[in-house]
Amino acid sequence: MGANAPTIEDGFVVWIEGLPSSGKTTLSRAVADRLRAAGRKVEILDGDEVRQMFSPELGFSRKDREIHARRVSYVARMLARNGVAVLVAMITPYETSRQAARAGVGSRFFEVWLRCPLEVCQSRDAKGLYERSRTGGVAKLTGVDDPFEEPLNPDLVVDTARLDVDASTRRLLDFLAERKLAAPLAAA
Amino acid sequence: MGANAPTIEDGFVVWIEGLPSSGKTTLSRAVADRLRAAGRKVEILDGDEVRQMFSPELGFSRKDREIHARRVSYVARMLARNGVAVLVAMITPYETSRQAARAGVGSRFFEVWLRCPLEVCQSRDAKGLYERSRTGGVAKLTGVDDPFEEPLNPDLVVDTARLDVDASTRRLLDFLAERKLAAPLAAA
């Protein structure tokens, strides 16, 4: 790294939560691109992929979702303590899961809630889940027939119904820069 | 890091396999200490702890052991590609699991077989597993009533019945130094 590159070596975990189609995957990828361009090591732990690898046997009950969240936070913590910027993109509907993840990771854990009304998420329906839920193809879809508990203690709220991807990305990167976890963005 | 510190930044996975009480945990801890002292980032993925976190629902059938090995190799790979020296300590009784782990991790994967006769392992019985097997408290103990397939393609074989911990540690560190993955040991 050159002398002007960010000198931040410590990892962290940004835990991005919200309804299906609230923008978690899109935002995590956009932020990852920017962090990598700034020389950071980055891993995205995205709900679907990680679930397929670690928890294919688990369903979507409260208990199973919580077990899965604990597994993800365990991996996130291991990566972060080795200097990786970890972006978790996971619905995380239960407050207890968020608290357990925070407790497991420690001080460098940041909970980011993508606040987006259900109707907006339904109109986007990035993965066709809401449509499949209407036709009976998905049981226990968060926001429809499974709860999403309003986050009690998010470190950052991003209104992804109002902000587009670029603005949301900037919001999160500004947040990290304020905490000296990422280099400040150059003026646009 | 000072100018004389090892400049090796890339991670790798050393997958240490062998019968219960062949010395996997002991060796991985001793090697980890030396690598950390040389400034490396190190994680140990030890069979029991990792199994409790990722696969408490899995048993010890061939299928379950293979699923678990795939999970561990997935985490190991993620850590290694972020510069971490990963030491896996896991019985890994099936050749297919070893091959899957190697294929999953890629070129920087090194399979180390701790070759130790069953009688020697039984006499050590570090965790009391062999004793519990005799009294019916453990089913499917590798080496007793569950197979350990002889490794077909280990990158290194360490005879832990002949070599003590210090000598085994030196053997593995020499192996890594030859591959430029660790700094050469100072003359003893």
Interface residues (C-beta under 8 A of the other chain):
Chain A: K41 E43 M53 F54 E57 R70 R71 Y74 V75 M78 L79 N82 G83 V84
Chain B: K41 E43 M53 F54 E57 R70 R71 Y74 V75 M78 L79 N82 G83 V84
